[in-house]
Amino acid sequence: MSSWRSMVVRIGERCLEYGNGNHMDPEAHIETCCGILWRELDQFGDDVLLLLMQCAEELPHKSPFYATLVGLLNLEDEDFGRKVVEETHAKLQDYLDTENCNKLRILMRFLTVLMCSNVILPGALIEVFETLLSSAATTVDEEGGNPAWQARADFYIFCILASLPWGGLELLERVPEELDRIMAGIEAYLSIRKHIVEPAYFAFDTNEQREDNTDVGLDFLEDLWKRIQSLSDNGWKIDSVPRPHLAFEARLVTGKSYDFGPVTCPEQPVPPSTISDVTAGRQRQEAELKYPQRIRRLQLFPLSKTEEELQPIDRFVVEEYLLDVLLYMNGCRKECPVYMVGLPVSFRYEYLMAETIFTQLFLLPRPPFKIIYYTVVIIDLCKALPGAFPAVVAGAVRALFDKVGELDMECRTRFVHWFAHHLSNFQFIWPWNEWTHVLDLPKWSPQRVFAQEVLEKEVRLSYWDKIKESLETSPELGELLPPKGGICFKYSGESQGEQYEAELAFSAELSSMVKEKKLAREIYPWVEEKIILVHGHKVAIEVVVQTLLHIGSKSFTHLVTVLERYGYVLSKLASDESNQILVISEVAKLWQNSAQMTAIAIDRMMGYRIISNIAIVSWVFSPANIEQFHTSDRLWEVLRNAVSKTYNRISDLRKGVASAEKSVQNAIESFTKVQADLESAEALAEEVDTEELQSEATNKVKRLKAQAEKLKEEESSAQESLEAKDALLSRALQENEALLFVLYKNFTDVLMKHLLDDLIDKPIDGPGPDQGDSMTVDKEPSAMDADDDDERRNQRFAKSNGLHAEEQEWCRVTLGQIRALTRQYAAEIWPHIEKLDAEVFTGDVHPSIVRAVYDGLRRPFSQFEGDSLMEKI
C-alpha cells in the first residue's frame, strides 16, 4: 500500500504512518493527510475519490474524519468536492433501489457529516430525510399503503434517527425550523405505526427481558426515539461522536456547498388482492428478511456497569461503532479487535462491548455471521485486553448461566457451542467448583443439562482424559461427562444363546467378505439368502448395520468409505420407513457413547439417501426417545441436522435452477444474434456481383450456419438441464411439504400428551427477583450467600411435586424447540401454512402449541383464547 493510501486508511489511529505517539492528535492527522492528498489529486484524483468513499463505507466509525478531509480538499479543488457529492448521490440511490440496508444506513451517516463539513447544504440533507419520512408514512397508512411492509418504513426512520447524533447540532444551528419539522414528522409516524414486540425473537423467555432495555414496553425504534429526544433536550451535545470539523470551521465555511439532488424510494409492494393474516404474514416475512432488525439488546450487566455516567444516546452510538466493525472486519481477524478497542470515545466500554457481542451471538432468527466468528473475536479481545475483558466475559457467562432456564432453546444451544469452543482456547480452564451445586439438581434441570452439554462438546474438541483432568478442582462433576470409550458393538460380548451365536457368525462372515473387498451387489444376495429368509428382516438390519459401522468406526473417513461402498446393501435393507427407523436405531445403539458420531453417521446416511428425513423425524419422536427431550441435546441435534440438510438441498437446487435459467437465456440470446447475422450474410450473398466477394459471403454463411446449429444444440441442452433441475426442485419441495406435515404432527401429538393446564410454576434455576442486579464480575459469592442460594433452591423443589416440575420443563423445552425450528425456517413454512392450519393446527390443538408456531412465524395469535403455557411458564 502506497504511503498516501495508508495514511487515508489509518487516519485517527495511533500508527507508524502518523508517528505512533502515545498522544493522538486527529486534527494534525487530518492536516497532514490533506496536504499529501492535495499533491496527489492531479495524478491520482480518481483513486483518491475511490479510496475515500470506500473508507467512509467500510470504516464508518471514522466517517467524521473523512468528511472533514473532503471538506478541506474541497477548498483546494472544488471539482473534487463536487465528484464526492455526485458519487455519494449515485451510491445512495443505488442502495435504495437494491435495498442494501447496511450500505444505505452508513451512507446516510456520511451524508450527514459531509453537511457538517459544509460540503453539502443542510437543506439538501433535510430533503433526503423528508423523502424517507414520506415513504415510511405512506407505507404504514392503512388505506393507501401496505402495512405488512412496516419493516422497510421502520428502517427508513431508523436511518434518519441514526444520523442525527452526527449532525443534529449543526442542523439545529443552521436550519432549526426544518429540524423541528423532521422531529415532528417522526413523532407523527411513531403514532400511526404498529408497536412491535416479538417475544419469540428475544433471547430470554421472561417478560422482563422481552421488554428489553431500561424502558418497559418500547420496541427498538421507540427506544431509539426516546434516546434522540434526550439528546435533543441536551442541546444535541454528545461526547461519543468526534467532531474534527470544528478545528477547521473557520476554513470550511469559506468552501463551496453543493446541492445533493433528489432521491427516490422504491415503489411500495402491491398489497395482496385478498387480505388475510396468511397473505399479510407472507409479505411481512419477506419484508423482515430484506430489512432485518439489527440488534435486540441483551442486558447481562447492571446499567451501572454499561451506561454509568453516559447519556442514553452514547450507548446507541457505541453499539453502532461495534456492529459496524463486526460487519466490515469479519474477514480481518487481526484488525477487528484493534478497531473494537480503539473506538473514538473518551470512556471505557468493556461491559458494553461484551453485551453487544453476545447480543449478536444470540440474535434471532440467526446471527449475521457464524458463531465461530464471534468466538474468535471474543478470544482476540481477551488477548488484547488481558487485564479487563476476560473478567467481563466470565461475568457474562455467570449471568447467562444463572438465567439459562429462561434462555431460548436455540440461544441455549449457541451458548453451549460458544462456551465449549471458548474454553478450548484457554486450556479448558474454568472455576467449575462454582457450579458443583448442579449435581444436587434433577437430571432435567436446565443448569445441570447445560453443564453436561458443555462438557460433552469439550470432549469433542479434545479427548476424554483431558477434560476429566480439567475438572481436578471439582472432580465430582466427572459424573456429567459422557461415557468413556468407543462404540458398543453388539457382537463383541459373551455368548447370549443360539440366536446370538448365529448372528455373531453372520457378522464374522460379513466382516470377512468386506476384507476380501466383495462388491455390494455380491453381498446383498448373501444377506437375503442367509439372514433375511431364515431370521427375518430385523435381524438382517441388526447384523449388517452393526458390522459395517463397526468396520467404519476407526475414523470419519472409514465411515464415509463404508457408506460409499456398501450403501447399496443398506439401502436395500432400508426399503421403507419402518426399516429405516430400525437402521437409525441400530446406529444410535452402536454409538450410544458418542452423540457426535451418532449425529454424523445419521447425517451421512441421509446424504447418501440410505434413510429419509421423515424416517429421522419419526425415530426422534419414537416413545423411547421423547422422554429424553429435556435431559440432552442429542436427539435435537439429529433433528436439526435433518431439517437443515433438507433446506440446504432445496437452496442448492434453487441456485442450480437459477443458473440453468441464466444459461438458457444466454443461449437464446446468442442464437438470436447469430441468426440475425446469418440472415444479413445471406442477404448480402445474394447482392454481391464479383466471384471473390461471392466466395467470401458463401464462406461466412457456412460459418454462421455451423455456429447457429451449435448454439441451437447448446440451447436444447441447456433447456433439458433446466427441465431436469426443475423436476428435482419440484420433488424436493414435495418432500419438504411432507416433512413439515410429519414434523408438526409429531410435535403436536407428543405435546398434547404432556401438556397440562396447571403448569404455572416459574422456571427452575432462574434467579429470584432479588438477584436481578447481582450479575457482576468482580463480586464473588460469600459462603453465607451460597448457603442462602442453596436454601432457596431446596425450598423451590420442596414446594412443588418433582414429577410436576419435570413435566413442566419437558413442555418448556419441546415448545421451545418447535418455536426455534419454525422461526429459523419461517420463509419455507409460510407457503404451506394454510394446509398446516387445516390438517395439523386444528381447533382441538392446545393453544400453547399453536402459539409457539405462530410466534416463530411472527403471525398474530388471535384464533385461540386464554393464556398459553408459554405465557405461564
Stockholm file with secondary structure:
# STOCKHOLM 1.0

chainA/1-873         MSSWRSMVVRIGERCLEYGNGNHMDPEAHIETCCGILWRELDQFGDDVLLLLMQCAEELPHKSPFYATLVGLLNLEDEDFGRKVVEETHAKLQDYLDTENCNKLRILMRFLTVLMCSNVILPGALIEVFETLLSSAATTVDEEGGNPAWQARADFYIFCILASLPWGGLELLERVPEELDRIMAGIEAYLSIRKHIVEPAYFAFDTNEQREDNTDVGLDFLEDLWKRIQSLSDNGWKIDSVPRPHLAFEARLVTGKSYDFGPVTCPEQPVPPSTISDVTAGRQRQEAELKYPQRIRRLQLFPLSKTEEELQPIDRFVVEEYLLDVLLYMNGCRKECPVYMVGLPVSFRYEYLMAETIFTQLFLLPRPPFKIIYYTVVIIDLCKALPGAFPAVVAGAVRALFDKVGELDMECRTRFVHWFAHHLSNFQFIWPWNEWTHVLDLPKWSPQRVFAQEVLEKEVRLSYWDKIKESLETSPELGELLPPKGGICFKYSGESQGEQYEAELAFSAELSSMVKEKKLAREIYPWVEEKIILVHGHKVAIEVVVQTLLHIGSKSFTHLVTVLERYGYVLSKLASDESNQILVISEVAKLWQNSAQMTAIAIDRMMGYRIISNIAIVSWVFSPANIEQFHTSDRLWEVLRNAVSKTYNRISDLRKGVASAEKSVQNAIESFTKVQADLESAEALAEEVDTEELQSEATNKVKRLKAQAEKLKEEESSAQESLEAKDALLSRALQENEALLFVLYKNFTDVLMKHLLDDLIDKPIDGPGPDQGDSMTVDKEPSAMDADDDDERRNQRFAKSNGLHAEEQEWCRVTLGQIRALTRQYAAEIWPHIEKLDAEVFTGDVHPSIVRAVYDGLRRPFSQFEGDSLMEKI
#=GR chainA/1-873 SS CCHHHHHHHTTTSCSGGGTCCSSCCHHHHHHHHHHHHHHHHHHHHHHHHHHHHHHHHHSGGGHHHHHHHHHHHHHHCHHHHHHHHHHHHHHHHHHHHHTCHHHHHHHHHHHHHHHHTTSBCHHHHHHHHHHHHHHHHHHHCTTTSCGGGHHHHHHHHHHHHHHHHHHHHHHHHHCHHHHHHHHHHHHHHHHHSCCCCCGGGSSBCSHHHHTCSSSTTCCHHHHHHHHHHHHHHTTTCCSSSCCGGGGGHHHHTTSCCBCCCCCCCCCCCCCCSSCCHHHHHHHHHHHHHHSCCCCCCCCCSCHHHHSTTCCHHHHHHHHHHHHHHHHHTTTCTTHHHHHHHTCSCSSCCHHHHHHHHHHHHTCSSCCSSCHHHHHHHHHHHHHHSTTTHHHHHHHHHHHHHHTGGGBCHHHHHHHHHHHHHHHHTTTTCCCGGGGGGGGGSCTTCHHHHHHHHHHHHHHHHSCHHHHHHHTTTSGGGGGGSCCSSSCCCGGGSCCCSHHHHHHHHHHHHHHHHHHTTCCHHHHHHHHIIIIIHHHCHHHHHHHHHHHHHHHTTSCHHHHHHHHHHHHHHHHHHCCSHHHHHHHHHHHHHHTTTCHHHHHHHHHHHHHTTSSCHHHHHHHHTSHHHHTTTTTCSHHHHHHHHHHHHHHHHHHHHHHHHHHHHHHHHHHHHHHHHHHHHHHHHHHHHHHCCSHHHHHHHHHHHHHHHHHHHHHHHHHHHHHHHHHHHHHHHHHHHHHHHHHHHHHHHHHHHHHHHHCCTTCCCCCTTCCCGGGTTCCCSSCCCCHHHHHHHHHHHHHHHHHSCHHHHHHHHHHHHHHHHHHHHHHHTHHHHGGGHHHHHHHTSCTTSCHHHHHHHHHHTTCCCCSSCSCCHHHHC
#=GC SS_cons         CCHHHHHHHTTTSCSGGGTCCSSCCHHHHHHHHHHHHHHHHHHHHHHHHHHHHHHHHHSGGGHHHHHHHHHHHHHHCHHHHHHHHHHHHHHHHHHHHHTCHHHHHHHHHHHHHHHHTTSBCHHHHHHHHHHHHHHHHHHHCTTTSCGGGHHHHHHHHHHHHHHHHHHHHHHHHHCHHHHHHHHHHHHHHHHHSCCCCCGGGSSBCSHHHHTCSSSTTCCHHHHHHHHHHHHHHTTTCCSSSCCGGGGGHHHHTTSCCBCCCCCCCCCCCCCCSSCCHHHHHHHHHHHHHHSCCCCCCCCCSCHHHHSTTCCHHHHHHHHHHHHHHHHHTTTCTTHHHHHHHTCSCSSCCHHHHHHHHHHHHTCSSCCSSCHHHHHHHHHHHHHHSTTTHHHHHHHHHHHHHHTGGGBCHHHHHHHHHHHHHHHHTTTTCCCGGGGGGGGGSCTTCHHHHHHHHHHHHHHHHSCHHHHHHHTTTSGGGGGGSCCSSSCCCGGGSCCCSHHHHHHHHHHHHHHHHHHTTCCHHHHHHHHIIIIIHHHCHHHHHHHHHHHHHHHTTSCHHHHHHHHHHHHHHHHHHCCSHHHHHHHHHHHHHHTTTCHHHHHHHHHHHHHTTSSCHHHHHHHHTSHHHHTTTTTCSHHHHHHHHHHHHHHHHHHHHHHHHHHHHHHHHHHHHHHHHHHHHHHHHHHHHHHCCSHHHHHHHHHHHHHHHHHHHHHHHHHHHHHHHHHHHHHHHHHHHHHHHHHHHHHHHHHHHHHHHHCCTTCCCCCTTCCCGGGTTCCCSSCCCCHHHHHHHHHHHHHHHHHSCHHHHHHHHHHHHHHHHHHHHHHHTHHHHGGGHHHHHHHTSCTTSCHHHHHHHHHHTTCCCCSSCSCCHHHHC
//
